[in-house]
Amino acid sequence: MNIQFVPVLQKTRKSPFAETIIAVLFFLLAGLGAAVSTAAEQPAPADLVVDNQPVDLASKAYQDLFRELEEVHGFSRELLTKLFNNLRIDRKVLQLMDRQAEAKPYYQYRPLHITPATIALGKQSLALHRAIFDRIEEEFGVDREFIVAIWGIESRFGMNQGNFKIFQTLNTLFAAYPRRSEFFRTELINFLILCRDNDMDPKSVKGSYAGAFGQAQFMPSSFNKYSVDFDGDNKRDLINSMPDIFASIANYLKVFGWKLHAPVYADIGGSLKSEELTAAYNNGRKAMIDWDILAKTQQVPIPMPPDQGQLNIIGLELSPQEGGGLRFIAGYPNFQAITEYNRSGKYAMAVTEMAEAIKN
């Protein structure tokens, strides 16, 4: 660009004002180029550490954390010293955080969770725990098939709760994952509180690389907000107690507006027929559209949502063998409740399709 631009300037008599404008343009272009280059060369968090590297407990971030744990949450300095002694970074956690399954197109994501084997296990689970689900549907008003589907996707029906040490994982993400450091700081505090309240050893709990644990894979803050004691032993146990696990999933969905036997989604075609709908789709899961506008615009008969709720629009990638493109669906309030459990529309649709398969 400079090679073509400079000769023209040499043939032109420049005013001081023009020279200033040109200088500013060059400065801005140079700055933009540097910013793009810096972003492209930004190292991943995993590239900035070595595995088993000691966590810097003398840093301001950790000293502030310890102060809060002592002064606000009542932990003793003696206990904190014992817990945090010889704490190390788990580099694999950082690598996995940037390779999450939800990044896959839906036609590849779905088969990771929905198979003939998982559907069969889901059906068996419904029969085995029928009495518990009868109580849960009556008390929480959440459809049993969706509870089982979430359980199946989160932990393979309890068979895969994760092998990462949650205490080390949360500290790794707090110390070495800058983009979400504050989020994981909060989760670390919540984890220590729940371990104290439920008589759990923080160093013995295992779970996912993102800090979720138990058969329902709750994050610590979700455990403290939404888990329930449903077996009557005065503890909330999402690792071993099936009543607590199922009821806690149900309570989570209920808090976010789940309605028993209400619609979850509706197919609305392979294209969106107005700029308003396209904008809602592009703006993500929180962009809502009135039911009547969506039905009239797409010219499809879809059920009315309960309580005059609004709908959002999700696009699910079809495989090239099916012709490619997107399958658009309208997400009802029940669908939106699932996305509070996991913000991915792909996750919510996989839960929904597994629930349908289990029920049928």
N, C-alpha and C positions, 0 to 999 in steps of 0.2 A: 504493500500500500504506500509506503514512503517513497519508493523508487518512482512511482507514477505521479505522486503529489508534488514533490519538491520542484521539478522543472517548471511546472505551471506557476508556482510562487515566484520563481526567479524572473519570470517575464512580466510580473505584475507589480506596479508601484503600490506598496502597502502603506496604509495609514497606521498611525499608532494604535488606533482602535482595532483595526483588522489584525494587527500583529498580536494584540492581547487575546483576541478571540481564538486565533489559531493556536497560540500557546496553551490556552485553557483546554482546547479540544485535544491536543496532543497529550496533555497531562491526564485528562480523564480517560483517554484510550489506553494510555500506559498503565494507569491504575486499575482499569477494568481487566486488562490482560494479566496483570500481576495477581489480581484476586482470583481469576479463573485458574491460573497456574497453581496458586496456593491451595485452592480447594481440591484440584485434581491430585495434588501431591500430598494431601493431608494423610498421615499414617493412621492405620486402624489402631484402636486401643490395644489389641493383642500384640501389635508390633512394637509397642513402647515398653513392654515388660518381658521378663523371662519367667518361665514357670518356677514356682516355689520361691519367688522373690519375697523377702520379708515386707510386710506392710509397715509403712512409716507411722508408727503410733505417736511419735513426737510432733507430727504435723499439726498445724492449727485446726484442721478439719477434725482430727481425732481428739484433740484436747477439748474442743468445743463439744464434741459428741459425749465424751466422758463426763463433762461438767453437767450437761443436760440429763444424762442418765442418773447421775447422783442427785442433783438438786431438784429436778422435776419428777423423776420416776422412782426415786428412792433406792437405787442400787448402791451397794457399798463399794468403795474404792478397792477393798480387798477382793471382792468377787470379780469386779471388772478386770483387775490385774491378772487374776487366775484365768479368766475366760479368754482374754485377748493375748496372753503370753504366747510368743512364738507363732503369731498369725502369719499365714503365707498366701500369696496370690495363686489362684488356679487359672492359668492362662487359657485352658480349654473353654472355660466359661465365657471368656471374652470372645473367643473365636466363634462359638455357637450363637452368641447374641446377634451376630451379623449374618447368620445363615438360617433364619427362621422359616419354618415350613409355609407360613401364610404368604410368603413371597411367590410361591408357585402358582401357576394358573389353576383355575378350579378343576379342570379335567385331570390334572395331575395330583391336586390336593385331595380330592374326594376319595380316590382309591387307597390313600394312606390310612383311612379310617373306616370306610364302609366296604366290607367284604362279606361273603357268605358265612365265614366263621364268626365275625363279630355280630352279625345279625342273629345267628343261632344262639350265641352266648347271651345276647340281649333278651331273646325270647325266654331262655331258661331262667334268667335272673328275674324276669317279671313273675314267672310262676313260683320260683323259690321264695321270693320275698313278698308275696301277694298281700299277706296280712299287714305288713309294714306300709305298703303303698296304699292300702285301703284307708289307714289312719291318716297318712300324709295328704292324700287327696281331700279328705274331709276337713282336715285342720288348716292346710295351706292353700288348697285350691290350685294345685299345679299338676298337670298331666304326667302320669307315671312314666310313659314312654320317653318323655323328654329328660326326665331325671336319669333314667337308665342310659340314654344316648350320651348325655354329658359325662356320666361316670365312665362309659365305655371309651369315649374319645380321650378323656383326660388321663386315665390310668390303665386302660385295657382291662376294665372291670376289676381294678385293684391289683392286677398282676404286675404292673410297671409303674411304681410310684416315684422312680428316679433314684439315681445312685450318687448324686452330688451332695456333699455335706452343706446343708443350708447355711450354717453359720459362716463357713468359709466363703460360700458363694455370694452371700449378701455383702460381706466385707470386700470381696474382690470387686464387685460392681460399684460399691460406694467409693472405694479407693482408686479404681483404675478404669471406670467407664464414665468419663466426664459428662457425656450428653444426658445421662439420667442419674447422675450421682445423688442429687437431692431426693429423688424418688426412692432410691435404694437405701438411703440413710433413714428415711421414714420407715421403710419395711424392716430394716434391721432393728430399730427401736421396738416396733410392734412385735417382732419375733421374740425378742428378749422378754417382753411383757407377757406374751402368751405362754412361753415356756415356764416362767415363774408362776403364773396363775394356774397352770394345768400340770404342774409338777413334772416337767419334761426337761431332760438334759439338752441344752442347746447344741452341744457337740455331737449328739447321737442322732439327730433328726436328719433324714435324707430326703431329697426331692429333685426338682428340675434345675436346669442350668440358669433359669430365670428367678429362682427363689420360691416357686410354688411347691407345696408339699401335701402329702396325704392322698387318699383315694379320690378326693374331689379336686385336688391340686389348687387349693386356695392360696393366694398370697397372704402373708401374715396380717396385713391390715384388713383384708376381707375376712379372715378367720375371726379377728376380734370384733368385727361389725356384724357378721351374718351367720356365723356358726351357732348351732343350737345343741343343747343336751336333750335328746329324744328317747334315750333309754333309761333315764331316771337315776343315773349314778352320780349326778352333780359334777360331771366333767364333760367337756366337749372334745370328743375323740374322733378325729377325721382320718385316723390311721387304721383303727381296728373295729370300731363300732358301726355296723351297717345302719342301724336306725339314725345315729348322729350324722352319718355321711349323707344318706338320702334326704333327711329332713333339712340339712344345711343347704344342700343344692336347691331344694324347694323354697326355702326361706329367702335365699338370694334372689331367685326369680320373682317371688312374690313381692319383695321390697321394690323391685323395678317394674311392677305393674302387671305381672302375668295374670291372665284370666283363664279359668278352667274351660276347656273345650272351645275356646275362641279361635278364630282364624290366625294362622301364623304367617302365611305368605300367599301371593297369587302371581301366576305367570302373566306378563303383560306384553310379550312379543319380543322380536329380535331387533327392534329399533324404537327410538323415542320420537314422538311425532310433534314435539313442540320445543322451542328454546327454553321454556320454563322447566320442562321435565329434564332436559339435558343439563341445565344449570343445577338442578337439584341433585342429579346423579353425580355431577362433577364436584359438588360441594361436600359430598361424603355423608356419613350415616346420620348426622344431626340435621341435615336439610330435609324439611318435611313438606309434604304436599297434601292438600285436602283430597279425601277419597273421591268426591264427585268430579273434581277437576281431572284426576288421573283416569277415572273410568271413561269420562266423555272424550278426553283427548286421545287415549289409546284405543277407544272403541272396543273395550272388552268388558264382559260381565264379571265383576269381581264383588265379593261380599263386603258389606258395610262393616267397618271396624267397630268394636264396642266403645261406648262412652264417647262417641264422636272423635275418637283418636285419629291422628294423622298417620300417613304412610311415608316411608322413605324408599329410595330406588337403589337396587343393587344390580350390578352387571357381573355375570358369571361366564368365564371364558369356556367356549366349546372347543373340543379337540379338532385338529385339522381334518381328521377322518369323518367328522360330522359336518364339515363345511366351514369350521372356524366361526369367528364372530362372537357375539355375546348373547346370552340368554338373560333378558331383563326380568326381574321380579319386583313386586311391591312388598316391602317388609312391614308387617302389621305390628302393633304394640307388643305382642308376644315375641315376635322376631327381634324387636328392638331390645327386649329384656335379655335375650340371649347374648346380644352384642355388648351388654354391660358385663357379662361374665368374661367374654373375650371380644375385643372390639372389631374383630375381623368378620366381615359379611360372609366370607368363605366358611369360616368356622361355624357361624350360625346356620348356614344352609346345610353343612355336613351334619350337624346335630339334628336338624329338621328332617333331612332325608333318612338318617338312621332311625329316628323315631318313627317315621312313616313305615319303614321296612319292618321294624320290630312289631309294630301294631298289626300290620297286615299279614 
